[in-house]
Amino acid sequence: MNTPTPNPSRQREGSLFEINFDGLIGPSHNYAALSLGNLASAKHGGATSRPRAAALQGLAKMRFVRGLGLPQGFLLPLDRPDVGFLRGMGFAGTDEQVIARAAAADPRLFATAASASSMWTANAATVSPAPDTADGRCHISAANLSRMAHRSIEHPQTHAQLAIAFADPAFAVHPALPAAFGDEGAANFMRLASSHDAPGLEIFVYGEEGGRFPARQNRRASEAIARRHGVKQALFVAQSQVAIDAGAFHNDVVAVANGNVLFAHEQAFADAAALKADVARLMPDAVYVEVPASAVSLEDAIRSYLFNSQLLTLPDGSMALVLPKEAEETASVKAYLDALVAGNGPIHAAHFVDVRESMQNGGGPACLRLRVVADPARVDARFLLDEAKADRLERLVARWWPEAIGPGDMTNADLWRDVKAARAALLDEVGVNL
């Protein structure tokens, strides 16, 4: 794979770039199968996870994207197990006693408190870049993630971290919406624009209730976010119930957009024809790349996470996909991608990365990143990655992260003491107090 080094001259102060903020995978990464409707998570429930390998895989992906010449950021794992949550559920004593008592008394509840799901920062927030908003600021709203218990406890800590990373007046960071209105963040959001720094069309994708699995994104939540952000041009689009029932619990499992390109499965949306017409009317230069079910079945698309890829604009203006290895290993998907990049369309390259630990827990390359269009000089530099920082983070993970967590480890008090110590070492290394 060709990986050019970043060109600092392109990152002059005052310029807007898309920065991918990946979630650094936390030391409590385990397979508890907490996410109803996420087929990969359910399949691997009770398996032995590898937190150290997971975090190193995530860092390798960050290095790769940065090597393509793009700025790269990261967000830090939340405090897990969440002792405050467990105290609220009635467990008392010292922190270690609370953890031990909860793990013994209610393993499912404890798994909720110990989840490392904040790694999937596509769900951390919805981001409306400054060119899209009425006041010319980049608006960021933490997601309440209220449909799943283990994720519903994330947003206070997530909001606190976002407020630090994006404290500059160029940003407006908002708390989560009320829990009654389910909001799962950028995983159900797409943006089309002629360039990252041009005014865009924001597409909010929601689900309807009544299917096999719960719809994660509520239309009213999407509308509230658009109003709050002062979005000048927005569409609200229903996800296909067929896709949700097949395991596309978020829109980013069946569709992804970048620049003027919307790349989607034929069965992604409830009314794809209406979406195409609206996009053509509002953004005439947009290109809709639709993958027919005859070429890639919905099942293959979801199993391989073809669409849960990063569609990126490279410094030379070309577009490339960064996909999980599973896409390369799925015959129908690989054949489609070979034809796609060999054709005359807008996507010119496909790169495959190993994020198997994340994939087995239900999240691919796109789940691991939150896209923020901003001037890198306006972002807290502690959250931006360079080669030296990546080296330090890899050494820290290799030293502190557990090698494995199996079902029998969930009641091991020594493990959770080590997990807490690992995160404390990380915060000390980065110099952030959370």
C-alpha positions as CSV (number, residue, x, y, z in Angstrom):
1,M,0.0,0.0,0.0
2,N,1.2,3.4,-0.9
3,T,1.3,5.7,2.2
4,P,2.7,9.2,1.5
5,T,3.8,11.2,4.5
6,P,1.7,14.2,5.7
7,N,2.4,17.5,4.0
8,P,2.7,20.1,6.7
9,S,2.3,22.9,4.2
10,R,-1.2,21.8,3.6
11,Q,-2.0,22.3,7.2
12,R,-1.5,26.0,7.4
13,E,-3.3,27.9,10.2
14,G,-6.8,29.0,9.2
15,S,-7.5,26.1,6.8
16,L,-10.2,23.6,7.3
17,F,-9.4,19.9,7.1
18,E,-11.3,16.8,7.9
19,I,-9.7,15.3,11.0
20,N,-10.6,11.7,12.0
21,F,-10.7,11.3,15.8
22,D,-10.4,7.6,16.5
23,G,-11.3,6.1,19.8
24,L,-8.3,4.7,21.6
25,I,-9.5,1.3,22.6
26,G,-9.6,1.0,26.3
27,P,-8.1,-1.7,28.6
28,S,-11.5,-3.1,29.6
29,H,-12.3,-4.2,26.0
30,N,-14.4,-7.4,26.4
31,Y,-17.0,-9.4,24.5
32,A,-20.2,-9.2,26.6
33,A,-22.7,-9.1,23.7
34,L,-24.6,-6.1,25.1
35,S,-25.8,-4.6,21.8
36,L,-29.1,-6.0,20.6
37,G,-29.2,-6.0,16.8
38,N,-25.5,-6.0,16.4
39,L,-24.9,-9.5,14.9
40,A,-21.1,-9.5,15.2
41,S,-21.3,-8.6,18.9
42,A,-23.9,-11.3,19.5
43,K,-21.8,-13.9,17.7
44,H,-18.7,-13.3,19.8
45,G,-20.4,-12.9,23.1
46,G,-18.5,-14.8,25.8
47,A,-15.3,-15.1,23.7
48,T,-11.9,-14.1,25.0
49,S,-11.0,-10.5,23.9
50,R,-7.5,-9.1,23.5
51,P,-7.5,-5.5,24.7
52,R,-3.8,-5.0,24.0
53,A,-4.0,-6.2,20.5
54,A,-7.2,-4.3,19.9
55,A,-5.7,-1.0,21.0
56,L,-2.5,-1.6,18.9
57,Q,-4.7,-2.5,15.9
58,G,-6.6,0.8,16.3
59,L,-3.3,2.8,16.6
60,A,-2.0,1.1,13.5
61,K,-5.1,2.2,11.6
62,M,-4.6,5.8,12.9
63,R,-1.0,5.7,11.7
64,F,-2.1,4.4,8.3
65,V,-4.6,7.2,7.8
66,R,-2.1,9.7,8.9
67,G,0.4,8.2,6.5
68,L,-2.1,8.9,3.6
69,G,-1.3,12.6,4.3
70,L,-4.3,13.4,6.5
71,P,-4.5,14.9,10.0
72,Q,-5.4,12.3,12.7
73,G,-6.7,12.7,16.2
74,F,-7.8,10.5,19.0
75,L,-10.2,10.4,21.9
76,L,-9.5,8.7,25.2
77,P,-11.3,5.7,26.7
78,L,-13.8,6.5,29.4
79,D,-13.4,5.4,33.0
80,R,-14.4,1.7,33.2
81,P,-15.8,0.0,35.2
82,D,-18.0,3.0,35.9
83,V,-18.1,2.9,39.7
84,G,-20.4,5.9,39.8
85,F,-23.0,4.1,37.7
86,L,-22.7,1.0,40.0
87,R,-23.1,3.1,43.1
88,G,-26.3,4.6,41.5
89,M,-27.5,1.0,41.2
90,G,-27.2,0.5,44.9
91,F,-23.7,-1.0,45.4
92,A,-21.7,0.5,48.3
93,G,-18.2,0.5,49.8
94,T,-14.8,1.4,48.5
95,D,-14.4,1.5,44.7
96,E,-12.8,-2.0,44.8
97,Q,-15.6,-3.3,47.0
98,V,-18.3,-1.8,44.7
99,I,-16.6,-3.5,41.6
100,A,-16.3,-6.8,43.4
101,R,-19.8,-6.8,44.8
102,A,-21.4,-5.8,41.5
103,A,-19.4,-8.4,39.5
104,A,-20.5,-11.2,41.9
105,A,-24.1,-10.1,42.3
106,D,-25.2,-9.0,38.8
107,P,-22.7,-10.0,36.1
108,R,-24.8,-8.5,33.3
109,L,-25.1,-5.1,35.1
110,F,-21.3,-5.2,35.8
111,A,-20.6,-5.9,32.1
112,T,-22.6,-2.8,31.4
113,A,-20.4,-0.8,33.7
114,A,-17.2,-2.3,32.3
115,S,-17.9,-2.0,28.5
116,A,-15.2,-0.3,26.4
117,S,-17.8,0.7,23.8
118,S,-16.7,4.4,23.8
119,M,-14.0,3.2,21.4
120,W,-16.6,3.6,18.6
121,T,-16.4,7.4,18.4
122,A,-18.7,7.6,15.4
123,N,-21.4,7.4,18.2
124,A,-19.8,10.0,20.4
125,A,-21.4,13.0,18.8
126,T,-22.9,14.6,15.7
127,V,-20.7,17.2,14.1
128,S,-21.9,20.0,11.8
129,P,-18.9,21.8,10.3
130,A,-18.7,25.6,10.4
131,P,-19.5,26.1,6.7
132,D,-22.9,24.4,7.3
133,T,-24.1,26.4,10.2
134,A,-25.8,29.8,10.6
135,D,-23.3,31.2,13.1
136,G,-20.2,29.9,11.3
137,R,-19.0,27.7,14.2
138,C,-18.5,24.0,14.2
139,H,-21.3,22.5,16.4
140,I,-20.8,19.2,18.2
141,S,-23.6,17.5,20.1
142,A,-22.8,14.5,22.4
143,A,-25.0,11.6,21.6
144,N,-27.3,10.2,24.4
145,L,-27.1,6.6,23.1
146,S,-30.2,5.9,25.2
147,R,-31.3,2.8,23.4
148,M,-28.6,0.5,24.9
149,A,-27.9,0.6,28.6
150,H,-24.1,0.1,28.3
151,R,-23.9,3.1,26.0
152,S,-26.4,5.3,27.7
153,I,-24.0,6.0,30.5
154,E,-21.3,7.3,28.2
155,H,-22.5,10.8,27.3
156,P,-21.5,12.8,30.5
157,Q,-17.9,11.7,30.3
158,T,-17.9,12.0,26.5
159,H,-19.3,15.6,26.7
160,A,-16.6,16.5,29.2
161,Q,-13.9,15.2,27.0
162,L,-15.3,16.9,23.8
163,A,-15.5,20.2,25.8
164,I,-11.7,19.9,26.5
165,A,-10.6,18.9,23.0
166,F,-12.8,21.5,21.3
167,A,-12.7,24.3,23.8
168,D,-11.7,26.9,21.2
169,P,-14.5,29.5,20.4
170,A,-14.5,28.1,16.8
171,F,-16.5,25.2,18.3
172,A,-19.9,25.0,20.1
173,V,-20.0,21.8,22.2
174,H,-23.5,20.7,23.3
175,P,-24.7,18.1,25.9
176,A,-26.8,15.2,24.9
177,L,-30.5,15.4,24.1
178,P,-33.0,14.0,26.7
179,A,-32.9,10.2,26.8
180,A,-36.5,9.9,25.5
181,F,-35.2,10.9,22.0
182,G,-32.7,8.3,21.0
183,D,-29.6,9.8,19.3
184,E,-26.6,7.7,18.2
185,G,-24.5,10.4,16.8
186,A,-22.5,10.5,13.5
187,A,-23.1,6.8,12.8
188,N,-26.5,8.0,11.4
189,F,-25.3,11.1,9.8
190,M,-23.7,11.9,6.4
191,R,-22.5,15.1,4.8
192,L,-22.1,16.0,1.1
193,A,-20.1,19.0,0.0
194,S,-17.9,20.0,-3.0
195,S,-15.0,20.1,-0.5
196,H,-14.6,19.8,3.2
197,D,-14.4,23.6,3.7
198,A,-17.5,24.3,1.4
199,P,-21.1,24.6,2.6
200,G,-22.6,21.1,2.7
201,L,-25.8,19.1,2.7
202,E,-26.3,17.3,6.0
203,I,-28.2,14.0,5.8
204,F,-29.7,12.7,9.0
205,V,-30.8,9.0,8.9
206,Y,-33.3,7.7,11.3
207,G,-35.1,4.4,11.9
208,E,-38.8,3.5,12.4
209,E,-39.9,1.3,15.3
210,G,-41.7,-2.0,14.8
211,G,-39.1,-4.3,13.3
212,R,-37.0,-7.2,14.5
213,F,-34.5,-5.0,16.2
214,P,-34.9,-1.6,17.9
215,A,-34.3,1.5,15.8
216,R,-31.4,3.4,17.4
217,Q,-32.0,6.9,15.9
218,N,-35.1,8.9,16.4
219,R,-36.3,11.4,13.8
220,R,-37.1,14.0,16.4
221,A,-33.6,13.7,17.8
222,S,-32.1,14.3,14.4
223,E,-34.4,17.3,13.8
224,A,-33.4,18.7,17.2
225,I,-29.7,18.4,16.5
226,A,-30.1,20.1,13.1
227,R,-32.0,23.0,14.8
228,R,-29.6,23.3,17.6
229,H,-26.6,23.4,15.2
230,G,-28.3,25.9,12.9
231,V,-27.8,23.7,9.9
232,K,-28.7,25.6,6.8
233,Q,-29.4,22.6,4.5
234,A,-30.5,19.3,5.8
235,L,-32.4,16.1,4.8
236,F,-34.1,13.6,7.1
237,V,-34.1,10.1,5.6
238,A,-35.6,6.9,6.9
239,Q,-33.3,3.8,7.0
240,S,-34.6,0.7,5.4
241,Q,-36.3,-1.6,7.9
242,V,-35.0,-4.5,5.8
243,A,-31.4,-3.3,6.5
244,I,-32.1,-2.8,10.2
245,D,-33.6,-6.3,10.5
246,A,-30.6,-7.7,8.7
247,G,-28.2,-6.3,11.3
248,A,-27.5,-2.7,10.0
249,F,-28.1,-1.2,13.5
250,H,-26.6,2.1,12.3
251,N,-26.8,3.7,8.9
252,D,-23.0,3.6,8.6
253,V,-23.2,-0.2,8.2
254,V,-24.9,0.3,4.8
255,A,-23.9,3.8,3.6
256,V,-21.1,6.3,3.8
257,A,-20.6,9.7,2.3
258,N,-17.6,11.9,1.6
259,G,-17.1,15.1,-0.5
260,N,-19.7,14.9,-3.3
261,V,-19.9,11.1,-3.1
262,L,-22.6,9.0,-1.4
263,F,-21.7,5.3,-1.4
264,A,-24.6,3.1,-0.4
265,H,-26.2,-0.3,-0.7
266,E,-29.3,-0.7,-2.8
267,Q,-31.3,-1.6,0.3
268,A,-29.9,1.0,2.6
269,F,-32.8,3.5,2.6
270,A,-36.6,3.2,2.8
271,D,-37.0,5.4,-0.2
272,A,-33.8,5.5,-2.1
273,A,-35.4,7.1,-5.2
274,A,-36.6,10.1,-3.1
275,L,-33.2,10.5,-1.6
276,K,-31.5,10.5,-5.0
277,A,-34.0,13.1,-6.3
278,D,-33.5,15.3,-3.2
279,V,-29.7,15.0,-3.5
280,A,-29.7,15.8,-7.2
281,R,-31.9,18.9,-6.5
282,L,-29.9,20.2,-3.6
283,M,-26.4,19.3,-4.8
284,P,-26.3,18.8,-8.6
285,D,-22.7,17.8,-8.6
286,A,-23.2,14.9,-6.2
287,V,-22.4,11.4,-7.3
288,Y,-24.5,8.5,-5.9
289,V,-22.6,5.2,-6.1
290,E,-25.2,2.4,-5.4
291,V,-24.1,-1.1,-4.9
292,P,-26.7,-3.5,-6.2
293,A,-27.9,-6.4,-4.1
294,S,-27.2,-8.6,-7.1
295,A,-23.5,-7.8,-6.8
296,V,-23.2,-7.7,-3.0
297,S,-26.0,-9.1,-0.9
298,L,-27.1,-7.2,2.2
299,E,-25.8,-10.1,4.3
300,D,-22.4,-9.9,2.7
301,A,-22.3,-6.1,3.0
302,I,-23.1,-6.4,6.8
303,R,-20.8,-9.3,7.5
304,S,-17.8,-7.7,5.7
305,Y,-18.6,-4.1,6.8
306,L,-18.1,-2.9,3.2
307,F,-19.8,0.4,4.0
308,N,-18.4,0.8,7.5
309,S,-15.3,2.0,5.8
310,Q,-13.6,5.3,5.8
311,L,-14.2,7.1,2.5
312,L,-11.4,9.7,2.4
313,T,-10.3,12.6,0.2
314,L,-6.5,12.4,-0.2
315,P,-4.2,15.4,-0.6
316,D,-4.1,14.9,-4.4
317,G,-7.9,15.2,-4.5
318,S,-8.6,11.5,-5.2
319,M,-10.8,9.3,-3.0
320,A,-9.9,6.1,-1.2
321,L,-11.6,3.6,0.9
322,V,-10.1,2.2,4.1
323,L,-11.8,-1.1,4.8
324,P,-11.6,-4.0,7.3
325,K,-9.7,-7.1,6.2
326,E,-13.1,-8.9,6.3
327,A,-14.1,-7.0,3.2
328,E,-11.0,-8.3,1.3
329,E,-11.9,-11.8,2.5
330,T,-15.5,-11.7,1.3
331,A,-15.5,-12.8,-2.3
332,S,-18.5,-10.8,-3.6
333,V,-17.2,-7.6,-1.9
334,K,-13.6,-8.0,-3.1
335,A,-14.9,-8.6,-6.7
336,Y,-17.1,-5.5,-6.5
337,L,-14.2,-3.3,-5.1
338,D,-11.8,-4.5,-7.7
339,A,-14.2,-3.4,-10.4
340,L,-15.0,-0.2,-8.6
341,V,-11.5,1.1,-8.3
342,A,-10.6,0.0,-11.9
343,G,-13.5,1.9,-13.3
344,N,-14.0,5.6,-14.1
345,G,-15.9,6.4,-10.9
346,P,-14.9,8.7,-8.1
347,I,-13.3,6.1,-5.8
348,H,-9.8,5.3,-6.9
349,A,-8.3,3.0,-4.2
350,A,-9.2,0.4,-1.6
351,H,-6.9,-0.2,1.4
352,F,-7.5,-3.0,3.9
353,V,-6.6,-2.8,7.6
354,D,-6.7,-5.3,10.4
355,V,-9.2,-4.2,13.1
356,R,-10.5,-7.7,13.9
357,E,-10.8,-7.1,17.7
358,S,-13.1,-4.2,17.0
359,M,-14.9,-6.1,14.2
360,Q,-15.7,-9.0,16.4
361,N,-17.3,-6.7,18.9
362,G,-19.4,-5.1,16.1
363,G,-17.5,-2.1,14.9
364,G,-15.4,-1.5,11.8
365,P,-13.0,1.4,10.6
366,A,-15.9,3.9,10.4
367,C,-17.2,3.1,13.8
368,L,-13.8,3.9,15.3
369,R,-13.7,7.5,14.1
370,L,-15.5,10.8,14.5
371,R,-15.1,13.1,11.6
372,V,-14.5,16.8,12.5
373,V,-13.9,19.4,9.8
374,A,-11.8,22.1,11.5
375,D,-8.6,24.0,11.6
376,P,-6.2,21.7,13.4
377,A,-4.6,24.7,15.1
378,R,-8.0,25.3,16.9
379,V,-8.0,21.7,18.4
380,D,-6.4,21.0,21.7
381,A,-3.0,19.6,20.5
382,R,-3.1,16.8,23.2
383,F,-5.8,15.1,21.1
384,L,-3.8,15.2,17.8
385,L,-1.5,12.3,16.7
386,D,2.0,12.6,15.5
387,E,4.6,9.8,15.0
388,A,6.3,10.4,18.3
389,K,3.0,10.4,20.2
390,A,1.9,7.2,18.4
391,D,5.2,5.6,19.5
392,R,4.6,6.6,23.1
393,L,1.0,5.4,23.1
394,E,2.0,2.0,21.6
395,R,4.6,1.5,24.3
396,L,2.1,2.4,27.0
397,V,-0.5,0.0,25.6
398,A,2.1,-2.8,25.4
399,R,3.0,-2.2,29.0
400,W,-0.3,-1.6,30.7
401,W,-3.2,-3.1,28.7
402,P,-4.3,-6.6,29.6
403,E,-3.4,-9.3,27.1
404,A,-6.7,-11.1,27.3
405,I,-10.1,-10.9,29.1
406,G,-12.3,-14.0,29.1
407,P,-15.6,-14.7,30.7
408,G,-13.9,-16.1,33.8
409,D,-11.9,-12.9,34.3
410,M,-15.0,-10.7,34.8
411,T,-15.0,-11.2,38.6
412,N,-11.2,-10.9,39.0
413,A,-10.6,-7.9,41.2
414,D,-6.9,-7.7,40.3
415,L,-7.8,-7.3,36.6
416,W,-10.1,-4.3,37.2
417,R,-7.5,-2.7,39.5
418,D,-5.0,-3.1,36.6
419,V,-7.5,-1.7,34.1
420,K,-8.0,1.4,36.3
421,A,-4.2,1.8,36.6
422,A,-3.8,1.5,32.8
423,R,-6.2,4.3,32.1
424,A,-4.5,6.5,34.8
425,A,-1.2,5.9,33.1
426,L,-2.7,6.9,29.8
427,L,-4.2,10.1,31.1
428,D,-0.8,11.0,32.7
429,E,1.0,10.3,29.4
430,V,-1.4,12.5,27.4
431,G,-1.6,15.2,30.1
432,V,-5.4,15.3,30.3
433,N,-7.4,15.2,33.5
434,L,-10.8,13.5,33.0
